[in-house]
Amino acid sequence: MTSWAGRTAAEIAAAVRAKEVTPREVVAGHLARIERLDGRIGAFRTVRARAALAEADALAARDDLDSLPLAGVPVAVKDNLAVRGESTRVGSAATPDTPAGDDHVTVARLRAAGAVVVGLTNVPELCVFGTTEGVHGTARNPWDTSRTAGGSSGGSAAAVAAGMVPIALGNDGMGSLRIPAANCGLVTLKPGHGLVPAGIGEGDWFGMSENGPLATTVEDTRLMLAVLAGSEVAAPEEPGALKIAVSVRSPLAGVTVSGPFRDAARDAAGILVRAGHHVERAEPPYPLSLGVTSLAHWTAGTAVDAADLDPRLLTRRTRVHAAVGRRFVSGVRGGSAREALRRRLEPFFGEYDVLLTPALARRSPRSVAWHERGWLRNVLVNTNYSPLTPPWNLTGWPAMAVPFGTLPSGAPASVQLVSRPGREAELLRLAGQLEELRPWRRTAPPA
């Protein structure tokens, strides 16, 4: 019997449409892999085994099965988006264990396209931090289970990297797709504002949070993004040589980028030169105040999300984060700091089509009980390993993480691609060239 666990979403959907395999066979194979691996990885808060098999059988009876872009594809959903019939716990003991009456719009679009939701994935409490652990579980990096998968879409990334699902749904408010994707050797794209419906928490962290795909290939990323957006992402009108800026400097003062991640960005730049692009070293004009701006928005978003929850049921780091953020809520709500940052960076992106950077500053932290440690220690750990993602949430511009190179530990390294609004297809094209010229191992080897 052919195993479909570990195949791409595009391969699975094509086989189901051609009736080479049934949705039940595909889903059952992935559920078996989840049962075998997830005790070690911790990707899922809840697995919908019985419901997923029933939904796979219902899918097989659909008259339009042969036209569905994600026919029979198992998908995992981050546990801050509603899945009908399941509670949405957002990594917290303070949230109600009440089944959702309806799917979030992105989940509904995945299901309409033929995907089958096999489970909801672990997140840090209220999706605040770049490590995933808490009262509902700990998500570890399948490449090195002594390390965190990252956050806040850590469980979704771990599930894909371990081959438990071919694609997963996550979201990104300060790097929450790109951080775990970079840790786990995945492709992701945080879309620009407005391309994919948001509806994340209480106000999308002032419009900074975006829903997006986690996948092992650029093709699967493009496929899932088209479903989430409700239409194909328009291809560039002139897909010729691009002018690409390379920066290996941290946007945040006082934070350095480690050698392996600097090397990954420089090596990726060389690949893109050979692909015919114009590549040069150039530094975006990040303001010295960027660290303060990022902290204000990060904490204020948590303050809004925590406002109606019982603080006695929140972990200490979350309570402190929200308390710090309350003093910033009114100031950040108007968006003046984000608009000032956009104005400052727009001339740079008038000169360059794409910015290439390392995706992270260093490898992921140890997988320990960070939720039981102090607030300042959490903030410092997060800031020191992921300073390169927040600017593009503040601007609302599209940004990708793409596997490239290898760390000394053997885990994947990663680079970040950033462009102007509406240039998602351009980023996907560049990522596809990197994939073609320097292929990566799609899933982590078994333990």
VEXNURO-493044 format. One record per residue: z, y, x negated of N, C-alpha, C in turn; residue in three letters. Coordinates in steps of 0.1 Angstrom, whole numbers, plus 5000, padded with zeros to 4 digits. Atoms other than C-alpha are relative to their C-alpha. Last residue first. Example, Ala and Ser with C-alpha at 12.3 -4.5 7.8 and 13.67 -1.06 7.14 Angstrom:
2
500049895009507149894863500850115008ser
500049884991507849554877500050124991ala
end
This chain:
447
498849995009515251034856500049874991ala
498850064994511751024871501150004989pro
500050145002509251274855501349945006pro
499150055010509051614871500049854998ala
498750034995506051704892500849944988thr
499749954987502751874886501449975005arg
499550124993502351844848500550045014arg
498650035002500452154838500349875007trp
499450074989496752224832501549974997pro
498850055005495852494806500849935011arg
500149995015492252604811501349944993leu
501250075005491952504848500049984985glu
499950144997495452604857498949924995glu
499050065009495152934839500249855002leu
500650015013491852994857501049954990gln
500950115001493452914890499349984987gly
499150125001496253154884499149884999ala
499550015014493653424878500949884997leu
501150035008491953344911500449994985arg
500250144999495253334929498849964991leu
498950085007496153674916499749855000leu
500349975014492753824928501149924991glu
501150095004493253664962499750014985ala
499550135001496653834965498949904995glu
500750075011495154174958500549854998arg
501350054996495954344991499349924990gly
500050054987498754564976498649955004pro
499849904989498454604939499949945013arg
501149914997498954334913500350095011ser
499749894991501554124895498750085003val
501249914998501253794876500350095012leu
500149924987504353624863498850085000gln
500349865001504553354836499950065014val
500849944989506253024834499750144997ser
499949855000507952774811499150065011ala
501149905001508252414820500550144998pro
500249954987511152184810498850104999ala
501050094993510851994777499750055014gly
499350114994514152144763499049905006ser
499550105010512252354738500649885007pro
498849965007510552524768500449894990leu
498950095000506952434777501250064992thr
499350035012503852634784501249915003gly
500849985012502552794816500949974988phe
499550085011503652734852499150024988pro
501050115004502553024874500649924988val
499550085012504953264892499049894998ala
500050155001503153514914500849954989met
499750065014503553874925500149855001ala
500150155001502254084955500349964985pro
501350045005503554444959500049854997trp
500750074989506454554981498649954996gly
501349944997507554814955499349945012thr
499749864997511254714956498750075003leu
499449994987510254354958500250145004asn
501250024991507954394928500549975015trp
500849884998510654554907499049985011pro
499749904990513054264913499150125002pro
500550014986511253984894500350125010thr
501449964999511554064857499449995014leu
500249854998515254074852498650045004pro
501249964992515853704858499950155003ser
501050105000518053534832498850045009tyr
500550035014520253824822498949895000asn
500849895006520553964857499449964987thr
501349984993521553634873499250114994asn
500850125003524253554847498650025007val
500549995014525553914848499149884997leu
500949905001525853914886499450014986val
501250044993527553574888498950114998asn
500650115009530053674861498749965007arg
500649935012530754004880499349894991leu
501249934996531353814913499350064988trp
499849864997533853564899498650075003gly
499749915011533353184900499950155004arg
498549995002533652944929500450094989glu
499449934988530053004941501550014999his
500049855002528952934905500650075012trp
499649944987530052574909500150154999ala
498650014998527952434880500450075013val
499750034986524352364874501549975002ser
499450134997523952534840500249985015arg
498650035003521852844840500449865003pro
499049994989518052844842501449974995ser
500050124991516052904810501150015010arg
499450125007515653254796500049895010arg
499549965013514053594805500549884991ala
498650005001512053464835500350054985leu
499450004987508453504848501650014999ala
499250134998507153624815500650005014pro
498750005007504753914821500649865000thr
499550135004501153974831501350014992leu
498950005010500254294850500449854998leu
498950104999496954294869501050024988val
500150084987494154544877501249915002asp
500050145002495154804850499949935014tyr
500750035013494455174849499849854998glu
501349944999495255254886499249974987gly
500950104993498054994883498750075004phe
500250115009499655224857499149905006phe
501049975010499055524879499849894990pro
501450004995500855344908499050044989glu
500850115005504055274889498550005004leu
499950005014505855604893499149894994arg
500749885005504755654929499950004984arg
501550024997505855304938499250114994arg
500550105010509255364921498549975002leu
500049935013509755694941499549904989ala
501249925000508855504973499850074987glu
501250095001511455244966498750084999arg
500150065013514055504959498949914998ala
500449905009513255694991499949954985ser
501150045008513455395013499550094990gly
501149914998515555545041498849964991gly
500750024987517855245043498750085001arg
501250085002518855265006499149995012val
500849945010521355555010498649924998gly
500649884995522855435042499050064990ser
500950034989523455085029499350125005val
501449965003524755184994499149995013phe
500149865004528555195001498650054998arg
499849914988528354875020499950144997arg
501249964994526754694990500250105012gly
500649905009529954674969498850065008val
499149885000531754514999499450104991ala
500249924987528854275005500850134999ala
501349955000528854154968499750095013his
500149895009532554124969498750065000val
499249894994532553905000499950134991arg
500849944989529653694986500850125006thr
501049925006531553634953499150075011arg
499649875006534653544972498950084994arg
499450015013533053284994500350134994thr
500949975011532653365030500649974987leu
500850125002534753205058498950014989leu
499150115005537453465057499349874997arg
499949995015534753735059500949894994pro
498650005003533953625095500249994985asp
499450135003530253715099501550014997leu
499450074988528854005118500649874997asp
499249904991528354245088500649935012ala
498650054998527353965063500850085011ala
500050144996523554025065501449945003asp
500650004987523854405063500149855006val
499049944991526254385033499550005015ala
498950094997523954135016501050065010thr
500550104992521054375018501049895004gly
500049954986523254645005499349905009ala
498750014994524154434974499950055015thr
499550144999520554374964501349985007trp
500850074990519354724972500549855002his
499749944987522054894952499349935011ala
498650054996521854644923500350065014leu
500050144996518054704921501349955005ser
500850014988518355084921500049855005thr
499249944989521055074895499449985013val
498950104998518954844872501050055011gly
500550114992515855064878501249905002leu
499250024988517555384867499749875008ser
498750055005516055374832500949975012leu
499049905002512655404850501349944995pro
498850024992509955144844501050114997tyr
499049905002506855294830501249985009pro
499849924988504854974827501150104998pro
498750004993504354874791500050085013glu
499749874994500854784777501349995008ala
498549974998499554514755500250145006arg
499449925011495854444761501550025003glu
498650015000493654204780500650084989val
499649905010490054244791501550015000his
499349884995489053924809500450104988his
500949894998486453674798500650135005gly
500750014987488153344803499250125003ala
501150105001488853344765499349985013arg
501049945009490853664770498849914999val
500849914991492653494799499050084992leu
500850084992493753204776499150095009ile
501150055008495053454750499049925009gly
501049895003497053634776498849954992ala
500849984988498553304787499050114999ala
501050115000499653244751499150015012asp
501049975010501353584750498949905000arg
500849894995503153524783498950034990ala
500850044988504353184772499050115005ala
501150085005505453314738499149955011asp
500949915005507653574755498749934995arg
500649934989509153304776499050114995phe
500950094993509853084746499350065012pro
501250035007511253374725499049915008gly
500050105011513853494749498649964995ser
500850124996513553814769499949904989val
501150055008516254074764499349885005thr
500350144998518454264788498849974992val
498950095005519954594777499849865002gly
499449975013517754814799501149914996ala
498649954999516154634828500550034986leu
499949884993512354604829501450075000pro
499250004988512554334802499950145007ser
498749935001509754354776500749995014arg
498950105001507054094774501350064999val
498749955004504254314788501049894999ser
499050105004500654224790501250074996val
499049955009498154454809501049884997ala
498750064998495054294824500950064989ile
499349935010491654464830501549965002lys
498949914996489754214851500650074987leu
498949985010486354054844501050105005ala
500350005014484353964874501250024991gly
499150085007485253864910499649994985pro
500750015013483554164926500949924991glu
501449974998484454164963499249984987glu
500449875006487753984956498550025002pro
500350015014488353694981499650144994ala
501349955004490053775014499849994985ala
499749885009493153565021498650044994val
500350025014492053325049500350134993glu
501449985003493853385082499849984985ser
500850014988497153335100498650024998gly
500549874997499153465070499250005013ala
498949914997501253145069499550145004leu
499350044987498252925072501150095003val
500949974989496353115045500549965014ala
500049854998499353105022499150045012leu
498849974992499552725026500150155003met
500150064987495952675015501250035009leu
501049924993496152924986499949945015arg
499449874998499352764973499150085009thr
499050024990497852414977500750135004asp
500750034988494752514957501049995012glu
500549874994496952684931499349975013val
501349965004498752354925499650145006thr
500250055013502352224926498650044994thr
501050115001503452424956499949964986ala
499750065013505952674969499249884999leu
500150145003504652904997500649964986pro
501150045008505753245010500149854996gly
500150154999508053445032498849964992asn
501250064995508753805021500049855000glu
500150145000511954005016498749955006ser
500350055013511854375006499749855000met
501550025001511554525041499649944986gly
500749874999515054665041498549994997phe
499649935012516554325031499250134999trp
500950045012514354155057500550074987asp
500849895005516154345086499249974987gly
499849884992519054115095499250124993glu
498749944999518053775082500050125009gly
499050085008514353705075501450075000ile
498950044991511853815101501049924993gly
498750025007508953815076501049955010ala
498849954992505453765090501349974992pro
499350114993502953715062501150055008val
501050114999500553985049500549885008leu
500850004988502854275058499049895001gly
499449974987504354355024499050005011his
499749864998502554194995500550025014gly
501149924995502853814992500450155001pro
499349914990505353644970498950105005lys
500549874999503153374955500850085010leu
499649934987504353044942499450145000thr
500849884997503252784917500650065012val
500950004988505752534904499250135001leu
501450035003507352434871499150005012gly
500450134997510952404883498549974998cys
499150105005512552704867499449865001asn
500150005015509552924873500949904994ala
501350065003509352814910499950004984ala
500050145000513152874913498649934997pro
499050055009512853234901500149855000ile
500550015013509553314918501049944990arg
501150105001510553234953499749984985leu
499550134996513953404953499049905002ser
500550105009512753694931500349865005gly
499849945013514653984946499549904989met
499549874998513953924983500250084987gly
499749945013511753614981500450155003asp
500249854999511153355008500750074988asn
498949925005510752985010499850145003gly
499949864996508552725026501250064995leu
498849964993507752395009499950155003ala
499949854998504752204997501350035007ile
501049945008504051844984500050165001pro
501049944991507351704996498950074992val
499550054987509751474978499350065012met
501050084992507651514947500549955013gly
499650145001510651614925499049915008ala
500150045014509151964919500349854998ala
501450015004508552004956499949954986val
500750104992512051924967498649984996ala
499650135005513552124938499349895008ala
500650025013511652434948500349864995ala
501450014997512752414985499249974987ser
500250134994516352354974498549975003gly
499850105010516352654951499749865005gly
500750114994514852904975500149884991ser
499250074990517653144965499249885006ser
499749964986517653054939499250125003gly
500249864998517452854907500350035015gly
501449984996517052474904499650155001ala
500349964986520252484885498550005002thr
500349864998520552294851499750035015arg
498849935005522251964842499850155003ser
499049994990519651804864501350064996thr
498750015007516951874839501150035010asp
500450025014513251854851501349984991trp
500450145002514451794887499649974985pro
501450005005516352124886499649864997asn
500250005015519452094906498649994997arg
501350035004520252204942499850014985ala
500449945012523952194951498649954997thr
500650085010525252134986499550084988gly
500950104994526452265019499249924990his
499350094992529552445007499149895006val
499149944990527852614978500549885009gly
498950094998525152574952500950075010glu
499850054986521752734945501149895000thr
499550145002521552974915500349945014thr
501150075006519553304917500449864995gly
500050015014522053464941498849914995phe
499749895009522153614975499649984986val
501249995008520553364999500150124990cys
500749884996523353425024498850034991leu
499549944988525353155005499350145003glu
498749945002523152984980500450085012pro
500149865005520352784995501450044996val
498849935004519852415003499750144994asn
499650005014516752295021501150094996thr
499649865004515952215057500749994986leu
498649965003514151885064500150144997gly
499150125003511051675071501550044998val
498749955007509051945089500949884998val
498950074994505551795097501350044992val
498950045009502452005090501249945007ala
499850145002499551995113501149964991gly
501050055010498352355113500149864997ala
501349994993500352435145498849954991ala
500150114991503352305126498750005008arg
500250135008502852535097499849885009leu
501450015005502252825121499849884992arg
500950034989505452745140498650004995ala
499850154997507452735108499049965011val
500750075011506053085099500149855002thr
501449994998506953215134499349934988val
500449875006510553095132498450005000his
500449995014510752785154499850154996asp
501449985004512552815187499850004985asp
500850024988515852725204498550004997gly
500949904997517752695171499249965012ala
501450035001520652445171499150125004pro
500750004987524052605167498549974998thr
500750125001526252535136499349975014asp
499850104989527252895135499249884998pro
501049994991527353085101500249895011thr
499849894990530553145082498950015011ala
499150054990530552815063500250105012ala
498649954997527552935045500849935010ser
499150035011524252825028501550035002gly
500149905010522053005053501049974989val
498649975006523352775081500050104988arg
500449925012520352765104501250054993thr
499249885003521052485129499450074988ser
499250015012518252245139500850134999glu
499150124999516552185173501049984988gly
499650044986513652425166500949875000arg
500850124996513552515129500649965013val
499750084989514752875122499049885002ala
501049994991514453015087500149905011leu
499749874994517453065064498950045010asn
499049994990517652705054500450145004asp
498849945005514352695035501050035011lys
499849864996511852465051501350054995val
498649964999510452145037500250155003ala
499649875006506952025044501550025002val
498549984999505351685050500350144993pro
499349965012501551715054501550025002val
499150115005500151515083500850044988gly
499850124992497251755089500849894993ala
498850065006497752075069500349865008leu
500049985015494252235075501249934993pro
498849945004493952075110500150024985leu
500349865004490352005121501350084995ser
501050005011490451625123499650144996asp
499450045013493751635142498950014989leu
500649925010492251835171500449964986asp
501450005000492751585198499350074989asp
500749874996496351535189498549994999arg
500750004986497651175191499350135003ala
501150095001498451155153499249995013ala
501149945007500551465156498849915000leu
500649914990502851295182498750074994ala
500750084990503351005158499350095010asp
501250055006504251255130499149915010ala
501049895000506551435153498749964993glu
500549984986508451115160498950115001ala
500850124997508651035123499450025014leu
501349995007509951385116499049895003ala
500849904994512551365143498750014994ala
500450054987513951035130499150105007arg
500850125001514051155094499549955013ala
500350034986515151515099499249875001arg
501350074999516851555065499849965014val
500150104989519651815063498649944999thr
498849994992520952035035500049895011arg
499949984985518151915013501450025005phe
501049914994517351964976500350035014ala
499349914991520451794961499150115007gly
500649875000518651644931500850105009ile
499949945014520751334923499550145000arg
498650005004521351224959500350064986gly
499349874997517951354967501549994997asp
499749905010516051084948501050115003leu
499850065013515850754967500450114990arg
498850085000516350895002500349944986glu
498849914999513851174995501349915000ile
499749935013511350924982501250095001arg
499550105009511650715013500350064986ala
498650024996511251015035500749904991leu
499349895005508051095016501549995003his
499950015015506650755022500850114994gly
499050115004507650765059500149994985ala
498749954998505851105063501149904996val
499849905010502550975049501550055000val
500050065013502650655068500350104989glu
498850075002503550835100500149944986arg
498949915003500751085096501349934998pro
499549944988498250795094501150104996thr
498550035000496150715064500550075013val
499850095011492350705058501549964999glu
499450124994491850865092500149894989lys
501050115000489451125077500549875005ala
501149964991491751405089498949895000arg
499650024986494751215074498850045009val
499950144997492951175040500449985015ala
501450054999491951545039500049855004ala
500649954987495451655048498649955001ala
499450074988497051435021499250045012ile
500450145000494651554993500549935013glu
501550004997495051925002499649855001ala
500249984986498851885003498649995004ala
500049864996498851734968499850015016thr
501449954998499851374962500150155004arg
500549965013503351294948498650055001gly
499149915006504351084978499650044986ala
500449864999501250934992501050104995trp
498949914998501950584980499450145000ser
500149885008499050344986501250095003thr
500049884991500050005000500050124991met
end
